[in-house]
Amino acid sequence: MTYIPQHFRVSDEQTLQEFMRTYDFATVVSRSPDGLVTSHVPVLVRASGPTLVIVGHMARANHHWRLMDGATPALAVFHGPHGYVSPTWYETAPAVPTWNYGVVHAHGLPTANEDETFVRGVLEELVRRYEGDRPNGWRPETLPTDFYDRMLRAIVAFEMPATRLDGKFKLGQNRSVEDRRRTIGLSRRCNRRRDRAGGSVRAACCRPRSARSRTALMGSRTRCGRPARRRGRAGCGRSRGASWRCAP
């Protein structure tokens, strides 16, 4: 990350790792002779002794994995909650609009792994993570063996030991205590309206295509005047159990 003012920089390893495990749908970027190559994948963040290892998989048909030779640098971007902040929310004036967000960049040299046992282990750990302990949760062993084996052959796993982590939590730390309090309160109020509008968008997108409205496909707007398609809370809000809340 090229620009991290000191008051937004996060260096605590435990905080960064918790953030990565919480917001674990990563954007992975690699260099190729033809330019940058990007894939969006759910990942596991494992500790291997003192080393943090990012593990995932992608479709065999996705040529990105062929760049993962253990020598080609890559970047994995972990995006947290983000949102617009209006200067009308501040007590201090004059002020300008801004955008608050949290992000972690992990650098490394990923290596592709086609070993069936390893691929199966990565896939099944991801399934356990997202299916959880639900009694009716899906399990790979419910699939016919030949079908499951065919699906496994269609993906390739990768491992990326992290050589460097950069964390930036831009949450208004440069503002006054009162400005931060107002940002928290007003962004939460705006989010509640946005969430209500977002529920109708999600419902519309589950209908047959002919029943979807252009508004639903393009994203409805809330009274705050912005698209109703965003996760988490803006400003210093807390989301999905993350511990990086910026206290006023």
Backbone torsions as a table, in degrees:
resi	resn	phi	psi	omega
1	MET	NA	127.6	-171.3
2	THR	-83.3	-21.7	-174.2
3	TYR	-137.3	107.0	176.3
4	ILE	-135.1	95.9	174.3
5	PRO	-56.5	148.5	-172.1
6	GLN	-57.4	-37.7	-177.0
7	HIS	-73.5	-9.9	176.2
8	PHE	-105.1	-8.8	-175.9
9	ARG	-74.5	136.7	175.5
10	VAL	-121.7	121.7	-176.7
11	SER	-116.1	-12.0	-177.8
12	ASP	-66.0	119.0	-174.6
13	GLU	-61.1	-41.1	-178.5
14	GLN	-64.0	-41.6	178.4
15	THR	-63.5	-43.8	-179.7
16	LEU	-64.4	-42.9	-179.6
17	GLN	-66.0	-40.0	178.2
18	GLU	-63.4	-41.0	177.7
19	PHE	-60.6	-45.8	-179.0
20	MET	-63.4	-38.7	179.7
21	ARG	-72.7	-28.4	179.4
22	THR	-77.2	-43.4	-178.2
23	TYR	-109.5	70.4	-164.6
24	ASP	-97.4	18.2	169.6
25	PHE	-97.6	101.9	-167.3
26	ALA	-101.3	152.2	170.0
27	THR	-99.4	115.7	-177.3
28	VAL	-105.2	126.5	-176.2
29	VAL	-122.7	129.6	177.6
30	SER	-128.1	156.1	175.0
31	ARG	-88.3	144.0	174.3
32	SER	-138.7	166.0	177.5
33	PRO	-59.4	-23.0	-178.6
34	ASP	-96.9	3.5	-178.5
35	GLY	122.8	-164.6	-178.4
36	LEU	-78.4	143.7	177.0
37	VAL	-122.3	132.7	-174.2
38	THR	-128.7	138.1	172.8
39	SER	-134.7	151.5	179.6
40	HIS	-115.5	116.7	-171.1
41	VAL	-142.6	145.7	169.1
42	PRO	-73.8	141.3	-176.4
43	VAL	-133.2	162.3	170.0
44	LEU	-104.5	141.5	177.5
45	VAL	-113.8	104.7	-173.9
46	ARG	-108.0	147.6	172.2
47	ALA	-98.7	124.4	176.9
48	SER	-121.5	88.4	-171.8
49	GLY	64.2	-131.4	179.4
50	PRO	-80.6	-4.4	-174.9
51	THR	-99.7	138.2	174.3
52	LEU	-95.2	128.6	-176.6
53	VAL	-120.8	127.3	177.0
54	ILE	-96.5	124.8	-173.6
55	VAL	-125.9	137.9	177.6
56	GLY	-162.2	-165.4	177.0
57	HIS	-151.2	161.1	176.2
58	MET	-147.1	167.0	-178.5
59	ALA	-62.8	139.9	176.6
60	ARG	-60.1	-31.3	179.9
61	ALA	-70.6	-14.1	178.0
62	ASN	-84.3	110.8	-174.6
63	HIS	-68.2	-4.9	179.9
64	HIS	-55.6	-40.4	-175.7
65	TRP	-62.7	-24.4	-179.6
66	ARG	-70.5	-17.0	175.0
67	LEU	-82.3	-9.2	-176.2
68	MET	-89.4	78.6	-173.9
69	ASP	-107.8	8.0	-179.0
70	GLY	82.7	-2.3	-179.1
71	ALA	-125.4	-18.3	-177.8
72	THR	-90.2	120.1	-178.7
73	PRO	-61.2	146.6	176.6
74	ALA	-141.9	161.6	179.3
75	LEU	-129.7	130.6	173.6
76	ALA	-111.6	122.7	-177.1
77	VAL	-106.0	125.8	178.6
78	PHE	-109.2	113.1	-175.7
79	HIS	-96.6	131.5	174.7
80	GLY	-103.6	-164.9	177.9
81	PRO	-61.1	152.5	179.7
82	HIS	-154.7	160.7	177.7
83	GLY	179.5	159.5	179.6
84	TYR	-70.8	143.4	175.5
85	VAL	-124.1	120.2	-179.4
86	SER	-84.7	139.1	176.2
87	PRO	-64.4	-16.7	177.7
88	THR	-70.6	-13.8	179.0
89	TRP	-80.3	-17.5	-175.6
90	TYR	-83.8	150.4	168.5
91	GLU	-80.3	-33.7	-177.2
92	THR	-79.4	136.6	177.0
93	ALA	-139.8	153.3	-1.9
94	PRO	-75.5	161.4	179.2
95	ALA	-152.5	166.5	-179.8
96	VAL	-127.1	162.1	177.5
97	PRO	-64.7	156.5	175.4
98	THR	-150.7	-180.0	178.8
99	TRP	-131.4	125.1	177.2
100	ASN	-97.1	145.7	-177.8
101	TYR	-165.9	165.6	171.6
102	GLY	-128.4	137.7	-178.9
103	VAL	-152.3	146.9	173.1
104	VAL	-127.9	132.0	174.9
105	HIS	-106.4	127.2	176.0
106	ALA	-113.3	125.9	179.6
107	HIS	-103.1	148.8	177.1
108	GLY	-178.8	-176.4	179.5
109	LEU	-121.1	87.8	-174.2
110	PRO	-69.8	152.5	177.0
111	THR	-127.3	127.9	176.0
112	ALA	-72.3	149.5	-179.8
113	ASN	-138.0	114.1	-178.7
114	GLU	-97.8	-0.3	-179.0
115	ASP	-59.3	126.6	-174.0
116	GLU	-60.9	-39.9	-179.5
117	THR	-64.7	-41.2	179.4
118	PHE	-67.1	-46.0	-179.7
119	VAL	-59.6	-44.6	179.6
120	ARG	-61.4	-41.2	-180.0
121	GLY	-63.6	-42.0	178.7
122	VAL	-64.0	-47.4	-178.3
123	LEU	-61.0	-45.5	-176.2
124	GLU	-71.0	-31.0	175.7
125	GLU	-68.8	-39.2	176.3
126	LEU	-63.0	-41.5	178.9
127	VAL	-62.2	-45.3	179.4
128	ARG	-60.9	-38.6	-178.0
129	ARG	-64.6	-42.5	-173.5
130	TYR	-92.8	-29.5	175.6
131	GLU	-77.8	-28.2	178.6
132	GLY	67.9	-151.9	-176.9
133	ASP	-102.1	22.9	179.9
134	ARG	-61.1	133.9	-177.7
135	PRO	-62.6	-27.1	178.9
136	ASN	-105.4	19.7	-178.7
137	GLY	-66.4	152.1	-178.9
138	TRP	-75.2	142.6	177.7
139	ARG	-132.2	140.2	-178.6
140	PRO	-58.7	-31.8	-177.0
141	GLU	-67.7	-8.8	175.9
142	THR	-78.4	-11.5	-179.8
143	LEU	-81.4	151.4	170.2
144	PRO	-59.0	138.5	-174.1
145	THR	-55.8	-45.6	-177.1
146	ASP	-65.9	-36.3	178.3
147	PHE	-66.5	-45.4	-179.6
148	TYR	-61.7	-44.0	179.5
149	ASP	-62.3	-38.1	179.6
150	ARG	-66.8	-40.1	178.0
151	MET	-65.8	-39.3	178.9
152	LEU	-62.6	-38.3	-179.7
153	ARG	-69.3	-15.1	-178.2
154	ALA	-89.1	1.2	179.3
155	ILE	-129.6	158.8	177.8
156	VAL	-129.7	134.7	179.0
157	ALA	-89.9	166.1	174.9
158	PHE	-148.2	156.7	174.9
159	GLU	-129.3	137.1	177.6
160	MET	-133.8	96.7	172.0
161	PRO	-61.9	129.9	-177.6
162	ALA	-79.1	120.8	177.2
163	THR	-90.9	-19.2	179.1
164	ARG	-160.3	140.0	174.6
165	LEU	-120.3	133.3	173.8
166	ASP	-120.4	124.9	179.2
167	GLY	-117.4	134.3	177.0
168	LYS	-135.1	114.5	176.8
169	PHE	-115.0	94.7	-178.7
170	LYS	-89.8	94.9	-170.6
171	LEU	-127.9	27.3	177.0
172	GLY	82.4	18.9	-179.0
173	GLN	-62.2	-19.6	179.4
174	ASN	-87.4	-0.3	179.4
175	ARG	-96.5	167.7	177.9
176	SER	-69.4	163.8	178.3
177	VAL	-58.5	-42.6	-178.8
178	GLU	-66.8	-39.8	177.3
179	ASP	-61.0	-40.5	179.7
180	ARG	-67.3	-41.2	177.8
181	ARG	-60.1	-45.1	-178.9
182	ARG	-65.7	-38.8	178.8
183	THR	-62.6	-44.0	178.8
184	ILE	-59.9	-50.7	-175.8
185	GLY	-64.7	-46.7	-176.2
186	LEU	-73.7	-33.2	177.8
187	SER	-69.0	-36.1	177.0
188	ARG	-65.4	-41.1	178.4
189	ARG	-62.3	-43.2	178.9
190	CYS	-64.9	-39.4	-179.3
191	ASN	-63.5	-36.1	179.8
192	ARG	-63.5	-41.4	177.0
193	ARG	-65.7	-40.7	-179.6
194	ARG	-64.9	-40.4	-179.8
195	ASP	-63.0	-39.2	178.3
196	ARG	-63.2	-43.8	178.7
197	ALA	-66.8	-37.9	179.8
198	GLY	-63.8	-32.0	177.9
199	GLY	-62.2	-39.7	179.2
200	SER	-70.1	-33.1	177.3
201	VAL	-65.7	-46.5	-179.4
202	ARG	-62.3	-40.3	179.3
203	ALA	-63.9	-41.4	179.7
204	ALA	-63.8	-36.5	-178.0
205	CYS	-72.6	-13.0	177.9
206	CYS	-89.3	-9.1	178.6
207	ARG	-79.4	165.2	173.5
208	PRO	-56.2	150.5	-174.1
209	ARG	-53.1	-38.1	-176.9
210	SER	-64.7	-21.7	-177.1
211	ALA	-93.2	-6.6	-178.5
212	ARG	-76.7	139.0	178.0
213	SER	-90.9	158.2	176.9
214	ARG	-60.7	-34.6	179.4
215	THR	-62.0	-43.4	-178.8
216	ALA	-64.8	-41.5	-177.8
217	LEU	-69.3	-35.1	-177.4
218	MET	-88.0	-16.0	-179.3
219	GLY	100.3	113.3	179.8
220	SER	-71.6	165.4	-179.5
221	ARG	-116.0	145.4	179.7
222	THR	-91.9	-178.9	176.2
223	ARG	-65.4	-16.3	177.3
224	CYS	-78.6	-8.9	174.7
225	GLY	84.1	15.2	-177.9
226	ARG	-127.2	157.5	-178.6
227	PRO	-55.8	146.0	-176.4
228	ALA	-94.0	46.5	-177.9
229	ARG	-133.4	81.6	-179.5
230	ARG	-154.9	141.3	178.9
231	ARG	-92.3	156.8	168.8
232	GLY	71.1	-169.3	-177.8
233	ARG	-108.9	147.7	176.4
234	ALA	-81.3	174.7	175.8
235	GLY	62.3	-134.0	-175.0
236	CYS	-97.1	20.4	-177.1
237	GLY	-66.1	162.6	-179.3
238	ARG	-103.9	141.2	-177.3
239	SER	-147.0	138.5	175.5
240	ARG	50.5	36.8	173.3
241	GLY	78.3	8.2	-179.3
242	ALA	-66.1	149.5	-175.3
243	SER	-106.4	15.4	-174.3
244	TRP	-99.6	23.7	-179.5
245	ARG	-59.3	134.9	-179.9
246	CYS	-88.2	102.6	-176.9
247	ALA	-75.4	141.4	178.6
248	PRO	-71.5	NA	NA
